[in-house]
Amino acid sequence: MRPWMLEAPPAEPSDADLIAFGRALEARDPGLLPPGTTRWLFLDWLTAQGFLLHGSPQAGIQEFEVRQAVDLSSDGFSNRAGVYATPDGLWALMYALRNRSRVARMVNMALQIRKEGGWSTMRYFLSLAPRGPAVPDGRSLLSPGWVYVLPLQGFDPMPPYEWPGMGTVREPQWVSPDPVRPLFRVPVAPDDFPLPVRTHEAARVDARCAADPWGFPWLEEEAVTPPHRPC
């Protein structure tokens, strides 16, 4: 594992949390969650109930349309036309919280590696390239957003694949070839994201990506080789 491949902080919902989660789901109303509820735990709990998530800074989306993905990844799955969703709360938060008016590019990752006896825990990475001058803290480029809860039906998961130097990997990415209507949405804020947010210069990383498409995250001088998720 590379040092920038981060794990979610250790946390488990309490019995009181689980009761609140169930009430909020039944009512399709996240406003029923008690103040201070850890939102990413609620989101991951929703995926355990059989739902998928789609993060967006836009409020009021009534239907997700099929669109051609704009993704620099070399795998064919990530470039399919469709509606994309994930069974991972933290990955959904990355897309919900990025402030598009201030962010020129996002380089991010959610990834598991096959190990003897099963899969590793999910590992994450998030770096944002600001529009304009550099900023000292990537979290300043986050803003409130929404995570939409979607039905699982009609979605296909991204299959595991072989990555040179890493072995067999899988990403929590699903796609539907048809439009999807969300069931409800969960408001989220920058403080809901529990991991560090790095920053980078868009032009520099774009040039490194063009020279070495598999060199994710292109921020360090040494070569690195997990799958990349720039967009």
C-alpha positions as CSV (number, residue, x, y, z in Angstrom):
1,M,0.0,0.0,0.0
2,R,1.2,3.5,-0.8
3,P,1.3,6.1,2.1
4,W,-1.3,8.3,0.3
5,M,-3.8,5.4,0.1
6,L,-6.0,6.4,3.1
7,E,-8.4,4.3,5.1
8,A,-11.7,5.6,6.6
9,P,-11.4,6.4,10.3
10,P,-12.5,3.6,12.6
11,A,-16.2,4.1,13.4
12,E,-19.3,2.1,13.9
13,P,-22.9,3.3,14.2
14,S,-24.3,3.0,17.7
15,D,-27.7,1.3,18.4
16,A,-29.2,4.8,18.6
17,D,-27.7,5.6,15.3
18,L,-29.2,2.5,13.7
19,I,-32.6,3.4,15.0
20,A,-32.3,6.9,13.6
21,F,-31.0,5.6,10.3
22,G,-34.0,3.3,10.0
23,R,-36.5,6.1,10.7
24,A,-34.8,8.4,8.2
25,L,-34.9,5.8,5.5
26,E,-38.5,4.8,6.1
27,A,-39.6,8.5,5.9
28,R,-37.1,9.3,3.1
29,D,-36.2,12.2,5.2
30,P,-32.6,12.7,6.4
31,G,-33.8,15.7,8.4
32,L,-34.9,13.1,11.0
33,L,-31.2,12.3,11.8
34,P,-30.1,13.7,15.1
35,P,-27.7,16.7,15.1
36,G,-24.1,15.6,14.8
37,T,-24.9,12.3,13.0
38,T,-21.8,11.1,11.1
39,R,-23.2,11.4,7.6
40,W,-20.8,9.0,5.8
41,L,-21.8,6.3,8.3
42,F,-25.4,6.9,7.4
43,L,-24.5,6.8,3.7
44,D,-22.6,3.5,4.0
45,W,-25.5,2.1,6.0
46,L,-27.9,3.0,3.2
47,T,-25.7,1.0,0.7
48,A,-25.8,-2.0,3.1
49,Q,-29.6,-1.8,2.7
50,G,-29.3,-2.2,-1.1
51,F,-29.0,1.4,-2.4
52,L,-26.5,3.2,-4.5
53,L,-25.3,6.8,-4.1
54,H,-24.5,9.6,-6.5
55,G,-22.8,12.8,-5.2
56,S,-23.4,16.1,-6.8
57,P,-23.1,19.8,-5.8
58,Q,-26.5,20.4,-7.6
59,A,-29.7,20.4,-5.6
60,G,-33.1,19.4,-7.0
61,I,-32.1,16.8,-9.5
62,Q,-35.3,14.9,-10.4
63,E,-33.8,12.5,-12.9
64,F,-30.2,11.5,-13.8
65,E,-29.8,11.4,-17.6
66,V,-27.5,9.1,-19.5
67,R,-24.3,11.0,-20.3
68,Q,-21.0,10.1,-21.9
69,A,-18.4,9.9,-19.1
70,V,-15.4,12.3,-19.3
71,D,-12.7,10.3,-17.7
72,L,-9.0,9.9,-18.4
73,S,-8.9,6.3,-17.1
74,S,-7.6,3.7,-19.5
75,D,-10.2,1.1,-18.6
76,G,-13.3,0.9,-20.9
77,F,-15.8,0.7,-18.0
78,S,-15.1,4.3,-16.8
79,N,-15.7,5.8,-20.2
80,R,-19.2,4.3,-20.8
81,A,-22.2,6.4,-21.4
82,G,-24.6,6.0,-18.5
83,V,-25.6,7.1,-15.0
84,Y,-22.8,6.4,-12.5
85,A,-23.3,5.5,-8.8
86,T,-21.3,3.9,-6.0
87,P,-21.9,1.7,-2.9
88,D,-19.3,3.8,-1.0
89,G,-20.3,6.8,1.1
90,L,-16.9,8.5,1.1
91,W,-16.5,8.3,-2.7
92,A,-19.9,9.8,-3.1
93,L,-18.9,12.6,-0.8
94,M,-15.9,13.5,-3.0
95,Y,-18.2,14.3,-5.9
96,A,-20.9,16.0,-3.7
97,L,-18.5,18.4,-1.9
98,R,-16.1,19.7,-4.6
99,N,-16.8,23.3,-5.4
100,R,-16.9,23.3,-9.2
101,S,-16.6,27.1,-9.4
102,R,-13.2,26.9,-7.6
103,V,-11.9,23.5,-8.6
104,A,-10.4,23.0,-12.1
105,R,-9.7,19.3,-11.7
106,M,-10.2,16.5,-9.3
107,V,-7.9,13.4,-8.9
108,N,-9.5,10.8,-6.7
109,M,-9.7,7.1,-5.9
110,A,-11.6,4.5,-4.0
111,L,-10.0,1.1,-4.4
112,Q,-9.7,-2.4,-2.9
113,I,-6.8,-4.8,-3.6
114,R,-7.3,-8.6,-3.6
115,K,-5.3,-10.2,-0.8
116,E,-5.0,-13.8,0.4
117,G,-8.3,-14.6,1.9
118,G,-10.3,-11.7,0.5
119,W,-10.2,-8.0,-0.3
120,S,-8.4,-5.2,1.5
121,T,-10.3,-2.4,3.2
122,M,-11.3,0.4,0.9
123,R,-8.5,2.9,0.3
124,Y,-9.0,6.5,-0.7
125,F,-7.3,9.5,-2.2
126,L,-8.5,13.0,-3.0
127,S,-6.6,15.9,-4.5
128,L,-8.1,19.1,-6.0
129,A,-6.6,21.6,-8.4
130,P,-7.8,25.1,-7.7
131,R,-8.9,27.6,-10.4
132,G,-6.5,30.5,-9.9
133,P,-3.9,30.8,-7.2
134,A,-2.8,27.9,-5.1
135,V,-4.5,27.4,-1.7
136,P,-2.8,26.1,1.5
137,D,-5.6,23.7,2.4
138,G,-7.6,21.6,0.0
139,R,-10.6,21.5,2.3
140,S,-11.1,25.2,1.5
141,L,-12.1,24.0,-2.0
142,L,-15.1,22.0,-0.6
143,S,-18.6,23.3,-0.4
144,P,-22.0,21.9,0.7
145,G,-23.6,19.5,-1.7
146,W,-26.0,16.5,-2.0
147,V,-25.7,12.8,-2.1
148,Y,-28.6,11.2,-4.0
149,V,-29.9,7.8,-3.0
150,L,-30.6,5.6,-6.0
151,P,-32.2,2.1,-6.5
152,L,-29.9,-0.7,-7.2
153,Q,-32.0,-2.1,-10.1
154,G,-30.6,-1.6,-13.6
155,F,-27.0,-0.9,-12.5
156,D,-24.0,-3.1,-13.4
157,P,-20.9,-3.2,-11.2
158,M,-17.4,-2.5,-12.5
159,P,-15.7,-5.9,-12.6
160,P,-12.4,-6.5,-10.8
161,Y,-9.3,-6.2,-13.1
162,E,-5.6,-6.8,-13.1
163,W,-3.3,-3.9,-12.5
164,P,0.5,-4.3,-13.1
165,G,2.3,-4.0,-9.8
166,M,-0.9,-4.0,-7.8
167,G,-2.5,-7.3,-8.6
168,T,-6.3,-7.7,-8.8
169,V,-8.2,-4.5,-7.8
170,R,-11.8,-3.4,-7.8
171,E,-13.5,0.0,-7.6
172,P,-16.9,0.7,-6.0
173,Q,-18.3,2.0,-9.3
174,W,-21.6,1.0,-10.9
175,V,-23.3,2.2,-14.1
176,S,-26.8,2.2,-15.5
177,P,-27.4,2.5,-19.2
178,D,-30.8,4.1,-18.6
179,P,-32.0,7.3,-16.8
180,V,-32.5,7.0,-13.1
181,R,-34.8,8.8,-10.7
182,P,-33.4,9.3,-7.2
183,L,-35.4,8.1,-4.2
184,F,-34.3,11.0,-2.0
185,R,-31.2,13.1,-1.3
186,V,-29.0,13.7,1.7
187,P,-27.5,17.2,2.4
188,V,-23.8,17.1,3.2
189,A,-21.2,19.6,4.2
190,P,-17.4,19.9,4.1
191,D,-17.1,18.8,7.8
192,D,-18.7,15.5,6.8
193,F,-15.6,14.4,4.9
194,P,-13.3,12.8,7.4
195,L,-10.1,12.5,5.3
196,P,-7.3,15.0,4.2
197,V,-7.7,16.8,0.9
198,R,-4.6,17.4,-1.1
199,T,-4.1,20.0,-3.8
200,H,-2.2,20.0,-7.0
201,E,-1.5,22.1,-10.1
202,A,-3.8,21.0,-12.9
203,A,-1.5,21.7,-15.8
204,R,1.4,19.8,-14.2
205,V,-0.7,16.8,-13.4
206,D,-2.3,16.8,-16.8
207,A,1.2,16.8,-18.4
208,R,2.3,13.9,-16.2
209,C,-0.9,12.0,-17.0
210,A,-0.3,12.4,-20.7
211,A,3.2,11.1,-20.4
212,D,2.3,8.2,-18.1
213,P,-1.4,7.4,-18.1
214,W,-1.0,4.8,-15.4
215,G,1.1,7.0,-13.0
216,F,-1.6,7.9,-10.6
217,P,-1.7,10.2,-8.7
218,W,1.1,12.0,-10.6
219,L,1.9,14.2,-7.6
220,E,5.2,12.6,-6.5
221,E,8.5,12.3,-8.3
222,E,8.6,8.5,-7.9
223,A,6.4,6.3,-10.1
224,V,3.2,4.9,-8.6
225,T,0.7,2.6,-10.2
226,P,-2.8,2.2,-8.8
227,P,-5.7,3.1,-11.1
228,H,-6.5,6.7,-11.6
229,R,-9.7,8.5,-11.3
230,P,-9.2,12.1,-12.6
231,C,-12.2,14.1,-13.8
